[in-house]
Structures are given as C-alpha cells and as structure tokens.
Amino acid sequence: MNKIFSQGGSVYIMTNRYHNVLYTGVTSELVNRIWQHKNNVYPNSFTAKYKCIS
C-alpha cells in the first residue's frame, strides 16, 4: 500500500465571517492546521487575505 494513503488525512472547509468565501484544504494534522489558520502563521496566504478563520 502506498505510504501516502496509509497515514490518513482530513479534508476541511473554512469560511469567513460573512460566509461569502470558501477554502478547502487537506491535511494529516487537522488540529495543528486549523491553529495555523486562526493564528495567521502564513500572512500572505489565501485564508489570511480573506480572513477565513471559522
């Protein structure tokens, strides 16, 4: 079996305050990735630009 598929992962959707922007992502570390979005770890990213934190 391919190692990529054996580790598992999550697909997630985030939106902004007004629910007019959607962002979809895939990660194997969901809690950490959501924390990164909410704490603006990557300030030039799509989610930072459109304030997708929920």
C-alpha positions as CSV (number, residue, x, y, z in Angstrom):
1,M,0.0,0.0,0.0
2,N,1.2,3.5,-0.8
3,K,2.6,5.3,2.3
4,I,0.6,8.5,1.5
5,F,-2.7,6.7,1.9
6,S,-1.7,4.7,5.0
7,Q,-1.2,7.8,7.1
8,G,-4.8,9.1,6.7
9,G,-5.9,12.7,6.4
10,S,-8.8,15.1,6.6
11,V,-10.5,17.3,4.1
12,Y,-11.7,20.6,5.7
13,I,-13.6,23.7,4.7
14,M,-13.2,27.1,6.2
15,T,-15.2,30.3,5.6
16,N,-15.0,33.9,6.6
17,R,-17.3,35.8,8.9
18,Y,-19.9,36.6,6.1
19,H,-19.8,33.1,4.6
20,N,-19.1,34.5,1.1
21,V,-15.6,32.9,0.7
22,L,-14.9,29.1,1.0
23,Y,-11.5,27.5,1.3
24,T,-10.9,23.8,1.2
25,G,-7.8,22.0,2.4
26,V,-6.4,18.6,3.0
27,T,-4.1,17.8,5.9
28,S,-3.0,14.8,8.1
29,E,-2.7,17.1,11.2
30,L,-6.1,18.8,11.3
31,V,-5.8,20.4,14.8
32,N,-2.4,21.9,14.0
33,R,-3.5,23.2,10.6
34,I,-6.6,24.9,11.9
35,W,-4.5,26.5,14.6
36,Q,-2.1,27.8,11.9
37,H,-5.1,29.4,10.0
38,K,-6.6,31.0,13.1
39,N,-3.2,32.4,14.2
40,N,-2.3,33.8,10.8
41,V,1.0,31.8,10.6
42,Y,1.2,32.4,6.9
43,P,0.1,36.1,6.5
44,N,0.3,36.0,2.7
45,S,-2.0,33.0,2.3
46,F,-5.5,32.9,0.8
47,T,-7.1,32.3,4.2
48,A,-5.3,35.2,5.8
49,K,-6.2,37.5,2.9
50,Y,-9.9,36.7,3.1
51,K,-10.0,36.1,6.8
52,C,-11.2,32.5,6.7
53,I,-11.0,31.5,10.3
54,S,-14.2,29.6,11.0
